[in-house]
Amino acid sequence: MGKKILVALDNSDYADKVMLEAVQLAKAYKASLIGVSVIENAYTEGCDQCKPWVNETKDYWALSYQTVLDKCKNLFEEKGGCTEESCITFDHKMLTGSPAVEILKYAEQQGVDIIVLGHLGKTAASGFLIGSVAQKVAAYSKCSVFIVK
């Protein structure tokens, strides 16, 4: 059975660099790639007065992350895909929840061998650094973690 690499992608400009590193690893290990983006619960859940716009918020984040996944899929096809030596595949999934928890849970469910993610991310909404996701994933992962700087 081939190796599986999970690449965690946020909606920052840094996602391209993370994806390129993941493609290089996939080529080296002849592994399949699984792209994952996680919509943070804080953006989709809230107070009772907020319910009218929660669906709109979910739609916004779903579109934002789907754009990242589609862009990375195109980047994968440009930089990875099939060569004479090997053919690697790319699949992608969008999850909702706490990013570190969902990345770890999905990696375990899929039997992933390596998780690739950025050292620091930056969400479009908040603009603050979320290096804690990489820290939590590295600390609690049951598989190897490759952190891109």
N, C-alpha and C positions, 0 to 999 in steps of 0.2 A: 504494500500500500504506500502511495506517495506521501510526501510531507505536505503539511498544510500551514500556511502563514496567514495570520489575521493581521490586517493593517487597519488601525483605528484612525479615522479621518474626522477632523472637525471642519468648520467652515472658515478657517483662516487661510491666508495665503501660504502658510507653511505646509498645508496638506500636499501640495505638489512635491515638495522636497521629501516628505515622508513616503509618498507613493513611489517616487523614483528609487529610493533606498529599498523599499519592499520589492519592487520589480527586480532589482539587482540580486537580492537575496533569493527570490523565487527562481531566477535563472541559474544561480549557482547551485541551489539545492534541487532543481527540477521539481519545484513545489507548486501547488495551486495556491492562489491568493483569494482571500475573502476580505472584502472591504466592508467596514462597519462604521456607521455614524450613529451617535446616540443623542436623541433630543432630550435635554435635561428636563426632569419633571417640573422644576421651578418655573419653566416657561409655559407649561400647559396646565398647571393646577393652581388653584388659588381660592380666594374667598368666594362666598356665595354671590356677592354683588358683581363678581368678575365673570360669572358663568356666560353671559351673553357674548363675550369676546374670546373665551377660551378656545372655541373651535377655530376662530379666525387665527389665533396665535398658533395653534397646532398646525394649521394649514401653512402659515408663514414658515415655521421651522421645518416642516416636512419638505416644502419646496426648496428652502435654503440648503438643507442637507442632501436632498436628491440632486440638486445642481452640482454639489461637490462630488457625489458618487459618480454622476454621469461624466463630469470632467475628468475624474481619475480613471474611469473606464476607458475614455478616449486616450488619455495619456498612456495607460497600460497597452492599448492596442498599437500606439505609435512606438513605444519603447520596449514592449515585451512581446506578448503573443507567441506566435510560432516562428521558429528559426529552423535551419537545417538540422541542428543538434537536438532541439527539444521543443516541446509545445507546452506552455503553461496556461492555466485558465484563470479567469477572474470572475468572481461572483460578488454580489454586494447585497447588504441588508441594512435596513434602518431600524433602530431600536428606540424605545422610550424608557427613561429611568435615570438613575444615577450613572454617569458615564463609566466610572471605574468598576462599579458592581456589574453593570450590564456587559462590559467588555470581558471581564473575568468569567462571568456565567456563560456567555456565548462561546468563548474560547474553549471552556471545558466541555460544553455540550457537543461542539464540533470536533473535538479531539485534535485541537490545534497544537502544532509543535513549537511555533514561535509567534510572539505578538510583537508587532512593529508599531511604534507610536512616537509622536513628537515629545520632546522634553518640555516644551512650553507651548500651550495653545492660546488662542485668543478668540473668544466668541464675538460674533458680530454685535450682539445686544449689549454686552456688559463692558467689553474692552479691557477686562482685567486678565491677568495671567492665571492659568489654571494648571500649573505644574504639579499640583497635588494629584491629578489624575494619573500622570506617569509614575509618581511616587507610590501611589496605592497599588497600581497594576504591578509594578516591579516587586513590591513587598509581598503581595498575596498570590501572585500567579503560580500555578503548578507547572508551567512550562517556561522555557526561556523567553526573555524579553529583550528586544533590541530597541534602544531609545535613540532617536535621531536628534542630533544637536544642530 
